[in-house]
Amino acid sequence: MKYVVVSGGVISGIGKGVLASSTGLLFKTLGLRVTSIKIDPYMNIDAGTMSPLEHGECFVLNDGGEVDLDLGNYERYLNITLTRNHNITTGKIYSHVIQKERNGDYLGKTVQVVPHITNAIQDWIERVAKIPVDDTGLEPEVCIIELGGTVGDIESAPFVEALRQFQFRVGQDNFALIHVSLVPVIHGEQKTKPTQAAIKDLRSLGLTPDMIACRCQEELEVATIEKIGMFCHVGPEQVIAVHDVNSTYHVPLLLKEQRMMKYLTKKLNITTPAAEEDVAKGEALLSKWKQLTSAHDRSFETVTIALVGKYTHLKDSYLSVIKALEHSSMRVHRRLKIDWVESSDLEEETKESNLANYHKAWHHVCQADGILVPGGFGSRGIEGMVAAAKFARENDVPYLGVCLGLQIAVIEFVRDILGVKDSTSMEFDPKANEETASVVYMPDVDQVKLGGTMRLGIHLTKFVEDSQWSKLRKLYGGSESVLERHRHRYEVNPKLISQIESKGLKFIGKDETETRMEIIELKDHKFFVGTQYHPEYLSKVLDPSKPFLGLVAAASGVLEHISEAEDLNSKGEF
């Protein structure tokens, strides 16, 4: 097993996740099997109870693991399926060690950070790195480890020490470290001092970088690269310049142009070529990636999607949604424009308190080619989402509701078409009438304990027999069922199903028991779909999520063409 650690210095949020994913992709283009691990130094067990406005989105895996959003990057780039154990947190490690102490596994010894915590981290990495994550079912050959946070933070100290020890445990030929650092531009001059200081701190902790990835707004000058190499004690070929590009999908190609793999394969002593079949798959992957990025660069037509959400002040709250939209727009050869609409700005209260924001928000909704209402929790901004769903339904504007977005569409329909004006969700009003509430608590979900108690992970959704007309089902290739990831506590009220369907809003997808509603769709509409599951979690760069593809294709006026192509693709004829 070859281990590549990606760490960061100077500031957080400079793209360690994208660089780790891109490095993994380049290993895959060589025909190697790749896996990824994300280390998060916070005390939480997982990301499930963290605010999206503070931490960004919570990404959900097949096994129901609620993890850091960077694991979504790994899955999207590498086309792999990770587990909850691929996200290591301080909370998980300490819980694991404390439980062993309670069981008497340390035989009366004093339990300390070194060696017990650091050994637990190393053991965890070695154990999880061996888990098969792709369709071959074989053990991976390369493990990319991203160390979250910034080196030097007190929270990261046990993990940095564990990785310092780990390089000797696995051997120098099997361990490489890429350090991502910022090169700011001040008054037109590229400054190298922050990077020099970051590398000095890293070395003082016992870790020596094999490569330094320099993030900069503009291309690095040769003099800057030489200066960093000289003062950081590395060769110029070990300094990788990662400047701003058209999209993050260009980063792997940018790294390849700088011959990153030549150095890493030499450092990691990867001399035995992969099997011819694996090499061919790797070359095909690289070719498809190049085609995708070049086609995107040549796209000139724009598709505008109004994203009506409640966490729009932090775009990372919707990272998987953004990526699914990007994948879909590249598939239909359009440039994506997202108009961010804070849902509360669409409400009458905002009209009275901030007329400018109200008009701006409604301008975005009215001018958009398509409208998306993503998932969320709580009652804030709900009436604005309902208003957006109503506008889309009445004006034949393509609409996709995800999780909460499905529930919003049902609430609007029950209020306006069934005439139950006060119908709502019991999430927003726990005392709502259970007979007329559009959305109710799922009976099998814990209403008190919040951590890890939702309906989580991958579940089957069965299309009903009378749904051959469905635009979404055609995008799925006419399949009888689909497997998608879930994260919710509420469901459409079963007592209202027959009334809703009698008025034209059809529940075309149901769960395994056929009692829980999973997909809604309006028949005589350009594209009006809601999914109780989160299709964005399974969207891949080269294989976009079907509901998102449907929204973007309908908004671009090419849904029929795309549906035919997806149908042929599912039958192996395209």
C-alpha positions as CSV (number, residue, x, y, z in Angstrom):
1,M,0.0,0.0,0.0
2,K,1.3,3.4,-1.0
3,Y,0.2,6.4,1.2
4,V,0.0,10.0,0.0
5,V,-0.8,12.6,2.7
6,V,-2.1,16.0,1.8
7,S,-1.7,18.6,4.5
8,G,-2.3,22.4,4.5
9,G,-0.6,25.5,5.9
10,V,-1.0,29.3,6.2
11,I,-4.9,29.3,6.0
12,S,-7.7,26.7,5.8
13,G,-9.9,26.4,2.7
14,I,-7.2,26.6,0.1
15,G,-8.2,23.5,-1.8
16,K,-6.7,20.5,-0.1
17,G,-9.8,18.4,-1.0
18,V,-9.6,19.2,-4.7
19,L,-5.9,18.6,-4.8
20,A,-6.2,15.3,-2.9
21,S,-9.0,14.2,-5.3
22,S,-7.1,15.3,-8.3
23,T,-3.9,13.4,-7.2
24,G,-6.0,10.3,-6.6
25,L,-7.5,10.7,-10.1
26,L,-4.0,10.8,-11.7
27,F,-3.1,7.6,-9.9
28,K,-6.2,6.0,-11.3
29,T,-5.2,7.1,-14.9
30,L,-2.1,5.0,-14.3
31,G,-4.4,1.9,-13.8
32,L,-4.0,1.8,-10.1
33,R,-6.8,1.2,-7.5
34,V,-7.2,4.3,-5.2
35,T,-9.0,5.0,-1.9
36,S,-9.2,8.1,0.3
37,I,-9.3,8.9,4.0
38,K,-10.2,12.3,5.5
39,I,-9.0,13.3,8.9
40,D,-11.0,16.0,10.7
41,P,-9.6,17.2,14.0
42,Y,-12.9,18.2,15.6
43,M,-14.3,16.5,18.7
44,N,-17.6,15.6,17.0
45,I,-18.2,12.0,16.3
46,D,-19.4,12.9,12.8
47,A,-20.8,15.8,10.8
48,G,-24.4,14.9,11.4
49,T,-25.2,17.4,14.0
50,M,-23.1,20.3,12.7
51,S,-24.7,23.4,11.3
52,P,-24.3,23.8,7.5
53,L,-23.7,27.5,8.0
54,E,-20.7,26.7,10.1
55,H,-19.2,23.5,8.6
56,G,-20.7,23.3,5.1
57,E,-22.9,20.4,4.0
58,C,-23.0,17.0,5.6
59,F,-22.3,14.3,3.1
60,V,-24.1,11.0,3.4
61,L,-22.6,7.6,2.4
62,N,-24.1,4.3,1.4
63,D,-23.8,2.9,4.9
64,G,-25.5,5.9,6.4
65,G,-22.3,7.6,7.5
66,E,-22.7,11.4,7.9
67,V,-19.3,12.7,7.0
68,D,-17.2,15.7,5.9
69,L,-18.0,17.2,2.5
70,D,-14.6,16.3,1.1
71,L,-15.5,12.6,1.0
72,G,-18.0,13.7,-1.6
73,N,-15.2,15.1,-3.7
74,Y,-13.3,11.8,-3.4
75,E,-16.3,9.8,-4.5
76,R,-17.1,12.2,-7.4
77,Y,-13.6,12.3,-8.8
78,L,-12.6,8.7,-8.2
79,N,-15.9,6.9,-8.8
80,I,-15.5,5.0,-5.5
81,T,-17.9,4.1,-2.6
82,L,-16.5,5.0,0.8
83,T,-17.6,4.1,4.3
84,R,-18.1,6.0,7.5
85,N,-14.8,4.8,8.7
86,H,-13.0,6.6,5.9
87,N,-13.7,9.8,7.9
88,I,-11.6,9.9,11.0
89,T,-12.5,12.5,13.7
90,T,-10.9,13.3,17.0
91,G,-14.3,12.2,18.6
92,K,-14.1,8.8,16.9
93,I,-10.5,8.2,18.0
94,Y,-11.0,9.2,21.6
95,S,-14.2,7.2,21.9
96,H,-12.4,4.2,20.5
97,V,-9.5,4.5,22.9
98,I,-11.7,5.2,25.9
99,Q,-13.8,2.2,25.2
100,K,-10.7,0.0,25.0
101,E,-9.6,1.4,28.3
102,R,-13.0,0.6,29.8
103,N,-12.7,-2.9,28.5
104,G,-9.3,-3.3,30.2
105,D,-7.4,-3.7,26.9
106,Y,-4.5,-1.6,28.1
107,L,-3.8,-3.9,31.0
108,G,-3.7,-1.2,33.7
109,K,-1.3,1.1,31.8
110,T,-1.7,4.9,32.0
111,V,-3.5,5.8,28.7
112,Q,-1.8,8.8,27.0
113,V,-1.9,10.7,23.7
114,V,1.5,9.1,22.9
115,P,1.5,6.2,22.2
116,H,-2.2,5.2,22.7
117,I,-4.0,7.9,20.7
118,T,-1.3,8.0,18.0
119,N,-1.2,4.2,17.6
120,A,-5.0,4.1,17.4
121,I,-4.8,6.6,14.5
122,Q,-2.2,4.6,12.6
123,D,-4.1,1.4,13.2
124,W,-7.3,3.0,11.9
125,I,-5.6,4.2,8.8
126,E,-4.0,0.9,7.9
127,R,-7.2,-1.0,8.6
128,V,-9.5,1.3,6.5
129,A,-7.1,1.7,3.6
130,K,-7.5,-2.0,2.8
131,I,-11.3,-1.8,2.4
132,P,-12.3,-2.4,-1.3
133,V,-14.0,0.8,-2.6
134,D,-14.5,0.2,-6.4
135,D,-16.3,-2.3,-8.6
136,T,-13.3,-4.6,-8.8
137,G,-13.8,-5.7,-5.1
138,L,-10.0,-5.7,-4.7
139,E,-7.8,-4.1,-2.1
140,P,-6.7,-0.6,-3.1
141,E,-3.1,0.1,-4.0
142,V,-2.9,3.8,-3.2
143,C,-4.5,5.6,-0.3
144,I,-4.8,9.4,-0.3
145,I,-5.1,10.9,3.2
146,E,-6.2,14.4,3.6
147,L,-5.3,16.1,7.0
148,G,-8.0,18.6,7.7
149,G,-7.4,22.0,9.3
150,T,-4.0,23.8,9.3
151,V,-0.8,22.3,10.4
152,G,0.2,23.9,13.7
153,D,-3.4,24.0,15.1
154,I,-3.5,22.5,18.5
155,E,-6.4,20.2,17.4
156,S,-4.3,18.6,14.7
157,A,-1.3,17.9,16.9
158,P,-2.1,14.2,17.7
159,F,-2.7,13.5,14.0
160,V,0.5,15.2,12.9
161,E,2.5,13.2,15.4
162,A,0.7,10.0,14.3
163,L,1.6,10.7,10.7
164,R,5.2,11.4,11.7
165,Q,5.4,8.0,13.2
166,F,3.4,6.4,10.4
167,Q,6.0,7.2,7.8
168,F,8.5,5.0,9.6
169,R,5.9,2.3,10.2
170,V,5.1,1.8,6.5
171,G,8.6,2.8,5.2
172,Q,9.8,5.8,3.2
173,D,9.1,4.1,-0.2
174,N,5.5,3.8,0.7
175,F,4.9,7.3,2.1
176,A,4.7,10.7,0.4
177,L,3.6,14.1,1.8
178,I,2.2,16.9,-0.3
179,H,1.8,20.2,1.5
180,V,-0.6,22.8,0.2
181,S,0.4,26.4,0.9
182,L,-0.8,29.9,-0.1
183,V,1.3,32.2,-2.2
184,P,-0.5,35.6,-1.9
185,V,-0.1,38.4,-4.4
186,I,0.6,41.8,-2.7
187,H,0.8,44.8,-4.9
188,G,1.6,42.6,-7.9
189,E,4.3,40.6,-6.2
190,Q,4.1,36.9,-5.4
191,K,5.0,36.5,-1.7
192,T,6.8,33.3,-0.6
193,K,7.4,34.1,3.1
194,P,4.1,32.5,4.2
195,T,5.0,29.2,2.5
196,Q,8.5,29.3,3.9
197,A,7.1,29.7,7.4
198,A,4.6,26.9,6.9
199,I,7.3,24.5,5.7
200,K,9.5,25.5,8.6
201,D,6.6,24.7,11.0
202,L,6.0,21.4,9.3
203,R,9.6,20.3,9.5
204,S,9.8,21.2,13.2
205,L,7.0,18.7,13.7
206,G,9.0,15.9,12.1
207,L,7.3,15.9,8.6
208,T,9.3,16.8,5.5
209,P,7.2,17.6,2.4
210,D,8.0,15.7,-0.8
211,M,6.0,18.2,-2.9
212,I,4.8,21.7,-2.2
213,A,1.5,22.6,-4.0
214,C,1.4,26.4,-4.1
215,R,-2.1,27.9,-4.4
216,C,-2.1,31.3,-6.1
217,Q,-4.6,33.5,-8.0
218,E,-2.2,33.7,-11.0
219,E,0.4,31.4,-12.6
220,L,3.6,31.2,-10.5
221,E,6.6,32.9,-12.0
222,V,9.7,30.8,-12.5
223,A,11.6,33.0,-10.0
224,T,8.9,32.3,-7.4
225,I,9.1,28.6,-7.9
226,E,12.9,28.6,-7.7
227,K,12.8,30.8,-4.5
228,I,10.4,28.4,-2.8
229,G,12.5,25.4,-3.8
230,M,15.7,27.0,-2.5
231,F,14.4,28.2,0.8
232,C,12.2,25.2,1.5
233,H,15.0,22.7,0.6
234,V,13.2,20.9,-2.3
235,G,14.0,20.7,-6.0
236,P,12.0,22.9,-8.5
237,E,10.3,19.8,-9.8
238,Q,8.8,19.3,-6.3
239,V,7.1,22.7,-6.4
240,I,3.7,22.4,-8.0
241,A,1.9,25.6,-9.1
242,V,-1.9,25.5,-8.7
243,H,-3.3,28.7,-10.0
244,D,-7.0,29.6,-10.5
245,V,-8.5,27.8,-13.5
246,N,-11.8,27.8,-15.3
247,S,-13.1,25.0,-13.1
248,T,-11.8,22.6,-10.5
249,Y,-12.1,19.8,-13.1
250,H,-9.0,21.3,-14.8
251,V,-6.8,20.8,-11.7
252,P,-5.9,17.1,-12.5
253,L,-4.7,18.2,-16.0
254,L,-2.8,21.1,-14.5
255,L,-1.0,18.7,-12.1
256,K,-0.3,16.3,-15.0
257,E,1.2,19.0,-17.1
258,Q,3.7,19.6,-14.3
259,R,4.7,15.9,-14.3
260,M,3.5,15.4,-10.8
261,M,3.1,11.6,-11.4
262,K,6.6,11.2,-12.6
263,Y,8.0,12.4,-9.3
264,L,5.5,10.6,-7.1
265,T,5.9,7.2,-8.9
266,K,9.6,7.5,-8.4
267,K,9.3,8.6,-4.8
268,L,6.9,5.7,-4.0
269,N,8.9,3.2,-6.1
270,I,5.9,2.4,-8.3
271,T,7.8,0.5,-11.1
272,T,5.7,-2.5,-11.8
273,P,3.2,-1.6,-14.5
274,A,-0.5,-2.4,-13.9
275,A,-2.2,-5.1,-15.9
276,E,-2.9,-4.1,-19.5
277,E,-6.6,-4.0,-18.9
278,D,-6.1,-1.6,-16.0
279,V,-3.8,0.6,-18.0
280,A,-6.3,0.8,-20.8
281,K,-9.1,1.7,-18.3
282,G,-6.8,4.4,-16.9
283,E,-6.0,5.8,-20.3
284,A,-9.7,5.8,-21.2
285,L,-10.5,7.7,-18.0
286,L,-7.9,10.4,-18.8
287,S,-9.3,10.7,-22.3
288,K,-12.9,11.2,-21.1
289,W,-11.7,13.7,-18.5
290,K,-9.9,15.7,-21.2
291,Q,-12.9,15.6,-23.5
292,L,-15.2,16.8,-20.7
293,T,-13.1,19.8,-19.7
294,S,-12.4,20.8,-23.3
295,A,-16.1,20.6,-24.3
296,H,-16.9,22.7,-21.2
297,D,-14.4,25.3,-22.3
298,R,-16.1,25.5,-25.7
299,S,-19.6,25.9,-24.3
300,F,-21.1,29.3,-24.8
301,E,-24.8,28.9,-24.1
302,T,-25.8,29.5,-20.5
303,V,-28.4,27.8,-18.3
304,T,-29.6,29.6,-15.2
305,I,-30.8,27.8,-12.2
306,A,-32.4,29.6,-9.2
307,L,-31.3,27.8,-6.1
308,V,-33.9,28.7,-3.4
309,G,-32.4,27.7,-0.1
310,K,-31.9,28.8,3.5
311,Y,-28.2,28.4,3.9
312,T,-27.1,30.4,0.8
313,H,-24.8,32.6,2.8
314,L,-22.3,29.7,2.9
315,K,-22.2,28.1,-0.6
316,D,-20.4,25.0,0.8
317,S,-23.7,24.2,2.5
318,Y,-24.9,23.0,-0.9
319,L,-21.6,21.7,-2.3
320,S,-23.0,18.3,-3.6
321,V,-25.9,20.1,-5.1
322,I,-23.6,22.6,-6.9
323,K,-21.5,19.7,-8.2
324,A,-24.5,17.8,-9.4
325,L,-25.6,20.9,-11.3
326,E,-22.1,21.3,-12.8
327,H,-21.9,17.7,-13.9
328,S,-25.3,18.0,-15.6
329,S,-24.5,21.3,-17.3
330,M,-21.3,19.8,-18.7
331,R,-23.3,16.8,-19.9
332,V,-25.7,19.1,-21.9
333,H,-22.9,21.4,-23.0
334,R,-24.1,24.5,-21.2
335,R,-22.3,27.0,-18.9
336,L,-24.0,26.9,-15.5
337,K,-25.2,30.1,-13.8
338,I,-26.6,29.7,-10.3
339,D,-28.7,32.5,-8.9
340,W,-28.6,32.2,-5.1
341,V,-31.9,33.1,-3.6
342,E,-32.3,33.2,0.2
343,S,-35.8,31.7,0.6
344,S,-36.8,34.2,3.3
345,D,-36.3,37.1,0.9
346,L,-39.3,35.8,-1.2
347,E,-41.6,36.2,1.8
348,E,-44.1,39.0,2.5
349,E,-42.2,40.0,5.7
350,T,-39.1,40.8,3.6
351,K,-41.3,42.9,1.3
352,E,-42.2,45.1,4.2
353,S,-38.7,45.2,5.8
354,N,-36.4,45.1,2.8
355,L,-38.1,45.8,-0.5
356,A,-34.8,45.7,-2.5
357,N,-34.0,42.2,-1.4
358,Y,-37.6,41.1,-2.0
359,H,-37.6,42.3,-5.6
360,K,-34.1,41.0,-6.3
361,A,-35.0,37.6,-5.1
362,W,-38.2,37.4,-7.1
363,H,-36.3,38.7,-10.2
364,H,-33.9,35.8,-9.9
365,V,-36.8,33.3,-9.6
366,C,-38.8,34.8,-12.5
367,Q,-35.8,35.0,-14.9
368,A,-34.4,31.5,-14.2
369,D,-34.5,28.7,-16.7
370,G,-35.1,26.3,-13.8
371,I,-35.8,26.3,-10.0
372,L,-34.2,24.1,-7.4
373,V,-35.3,23.8,-3.8
374,P,-32.7,21.6,-1.9
375,G,-32.8,20.0,1.5
376,G,-32.8,21.7,4.8
377,F,-34.1,21.8,8.4
378,G,-36.2,24.1,10.5
379,S,-39.0,26.5,9.8
380,R,-37.1,29.6,8.6
381,G,-37.7,30.6,5.0
382,I,-40.3,27.9,4.4
383,E,-43.0,30.2,3.0
384,G,-40.5,31.6,0.5
385,M,-39.8,28.0,-0.8
386,V,-43.5,27.4,-1.0
387,A,-43.9,30.5,-3.1
388,A,-41.1,29.4,-5.5
389,A,-42.6,26.0,-5.9
390,K,-46.0,27.6,-6.7
391,F,-44.4,29.9,-9.3
392,A,-42.7,26.9,-11.0
393,R,-45.8,24.8,-11.0
394,E,-48.1,27.5,-12.4
395,N,-45.7,28.8,-15.0
396,D,-44.4,25.6,-16.4
397,V,-40.8,26.3,-15.2
398,P,-38.7,23.2,-14.6
399,Y,-38.6,22.4,-10.9
400,L,-36.6,20.0,-8.8
401,G,-37.3,19.6,-5.1
402,V,-34.8,17.5,-3.1
403,C,-35.9,16.1,0.3
404,L,-37.3,19.2,1.9
405,G,-38.0,20.4,-1.7
406,L,-40.3,17.5,-2.3
407,Q,-42.2,18.2,0.9
408,I,-42.4,21.9,0.0
409,A,-44.0,21.0,-3.4
410,V,-46.5,18.7,-1.6
411,I,-47.4,21.4,0.9
412,E,-48.0,24.0,-1.8
413,F,-50.1,21.5,-3.8
414,V,-52.3,20.6,-0.8
415,R,-52.8,24.2,0.1
416,D,-53.6,25.5,-3.4
417,I,-55.2,22.6,-5.2
418,L,-56.8,20.6,-2.3
419,G,-57.8,23.8,-0.6
420,V,-56.3,23.0,2.8
421,K,-54.9,26.5,3.4
422,D,-53.3,25.8,6.7
423,S,-51.6,22.6,5.8
424,T,-47.9,22.4,6.8
425,S,-45.2,20.0,8.0
426,M,-45.1,18.8,11.6
427,E,-41.5,19.8,11.5
428,F,-42.6,23.4,11.4
429,D,-45.6,23.0,13.7
430,P,-45.4,20.0,16.0
431,K,-49.0,20.7,17.0
432,A,-50.4,20.6,13.5
433,N,-53.5,18.5,12.7
434,E,-52.2,15.0,11.8
435,E,-55.2,14.6,9.5
436,T,-54.4,17.6,7.3
437,A,-50.7,18.1,7.8
438,S,-48.9,17.4,4.4
439,V,-45.8,16.1,6.1
440,V,-45.5,14.1,9.3
441,Y,-42.8,12.4,11.4
442,M,-41.8,9.0,10.2
443,P,-43.0,6.6,13.0
444,D,-39.7,4.6,13.0
445,V,-37.5,7.6,13.7
446,D,-36.2,8.8,17.1
447,Q,-37.7,12.2,17.8
448,V,-35.4,13.0,20.8
449,K,-31.9,11.7,20.1
450,L,-30.7,13.6,17.0
451,G,-27.2,12.2,16.2
452,G,-27.4,9.4,13.5
453,T,-31.1,8.7,14.0
454,M,-32.6,9.8,10.7
455,R,-33.3,7.5,7.8
456,L,-29.8,7.4,6.4
457,G,-27.8,5.8,3.7
458,I,-28.8,3.9,0.5
459,H,-32.3,2.6,0.1
460,L,-34.4,1.2,-2.7
461,T,-37.0,3.2,-4.5
462,K,-39.5,1.3,-6.7
463,F,-41.3,3.0,-9.6
464,V,-45.0,2.3,-9.6
465,E,-46.4,0.3,-12.5
466,D,-48.3,3.1,-14.1
467,S,-45.3,5.4,-14.5
468,Q,-44.0,4.7,-18.0
469,W,-44.9,8.3,-18.9
470,S,-42.5,9.7,-16.3
471,K,-39.7,11.9,-17.5
472,L,-37.6,11.0,-14.6
473,R,-38.0,7.3,-15.0
474,K,-37.0,7.6,-18.7
475,L,-33.8,9.4,-17.5
476,Y,-33.1,6.3,-15.3
477,G,-33.4,4.2,-18.4
478,G,-36.8,2.9,-17.6
479,S,-35.6,1.0,-14.6
480,E,-38.1,-0.6,-12.3
481,S,-36.2,0.7,-9.2
482,V,-33.2,2.8,-8.2
483,L,-30.9,2.9,-5.3
484,E,-30.3,6.4,-3.8
485,R,-29.1,7.9,-0.5
486,H,-31.4,9.3,2.1
487,R,-31.2,11.8,5.0
488,H,-34.6,12.7,6.5
489,R,-36.9,12.4,9.5
490,Y,-40.2,13.3,7.8
491,E,-42.4,11.9,5.1
492,V,-45.5,12.8,3.1
493,N,-48.7,12.1,5.2
494,P,-50.0,8.7,4.0
495,K,-53.6,9.9,4.8
496,L,-53.5,12.5,2.0
497,I,-51.9,10.4,-0.8
498,S,-55.1,9.4,-2.6
499,Q,-56.5,13.0,-2.5
500,I,-53.3,14.4,-3.8
501,E,-53.0,11.9,-6.7
502,S,-56.7,12.4,-7.6
503,K,-55.8,16.1,-8.4
504,G,-52.8,15.2,-10.7
505,L,-49.6,15.2,-8.5
506,K,-48.5,11.6,-8.9
507,F,-46.3,9.6,-6.5
508,I,-44.4,7.6,-9.1
509,G,-41.7,6.2,-6.7
510,K,-42.2,4.4,-3.3
511,D,-40.0,2.7,-0.8
512,E,-39.5,-1.1,-0.4
513,T,-42.7,-1.4,1.5
514,E,-44.6,0.8,-0.9
515,T,-45.9,2.9,2.0
516,R,-43.4,5.8,2.0
517,M,-43.6,8.2,-0.9
518,E,-40.2,8.8,-2.6
519,I,-40.8,10.6,-5.9
520,I,-43.4,13.1,-7.1
521,E,-44.0,14.2,-10.6
522,L,-46.5,16.3,-12.5
523,K,-47.5,14.7,-15.8
524,D,-48.4,17.7,-17.9
525,H,-45.5,19.9,-17.0
526,K,-42.1,20.7,-18.6
527,F,-40.3,19.1,-15.6
528,F,-41.8,19.1,-12.1
529,V,-40.1,16.5,-9.9
530,G,-39.4,16.0,-6.3
531,T,-37.3,13.3,-4.6
532,Q,-37.4,12.4,-0.9
533,Y,-33.8,11.0,-1.4
534,H,-30.7,13.1,-2.1
535,P,-29.7,12.3,-5.6
536,E,-26.8,14.8,-5.5
537,Y,-24.8,12.4,-3.2
538,L,-24.3,9.9,-6.0
539,S,-23.7,12.3,-8.9
540,K,-20.3,11.7,-10.6
541,V,-18.3,14.0,-12.9
542,L,-18.7,11.6,-15.8
543,D,-22.1,10.3,-14.7
544,P,-24.5,13.1,-13.6
545,S,-27.4,12.5,-11.2
546,K,-30.5,11.8,-13.2
547,P,-32.9,14.1,-11.4
548,F,-30.4,17.0,-11.7
549,L,-29.7,16.1,-15.3
550,G,-33.4,16.2,-15.9
551,L,-33.7,19.7,-14.4
552,V,-30.8,21.2,-16.3
553,A,-31.8,19.5,-19.6
554,A,-35.4,20.7,-19.3
555,A,-34.1,24.2,-18.4
556,S,-31.9,24.0,-21.5
557,G,-34.7,22.8,-23.7
558,V,-32.9,19.5,-24.5
559,L,-34.7,17.0,-22.2
560,E,-36.1,14.8,-24.9
561,H,-32.7,14.4,-26.6
562,I,-31.0,13.7,-23.3
563,S,-33.7,11.2,-22.2
564,E,-33.2,9.2,-25.4
565,A,-29.4,9.2,-25.0
566,E,-29.7,8.0,-21.3
567,D,-32.1,5.3,-22.4
568,L,-29.7,4.0,-25.0
569,N,-26.8,4.3,-22.6
570,S,-28.7,2.1,-20.0
571,K,-29.1,-0.5,-22.7
572,G,-25.5,-0.4,-23.7
573,E,-26.3,1.0,-27.2
574,F,-24.8,4.5,-26.7
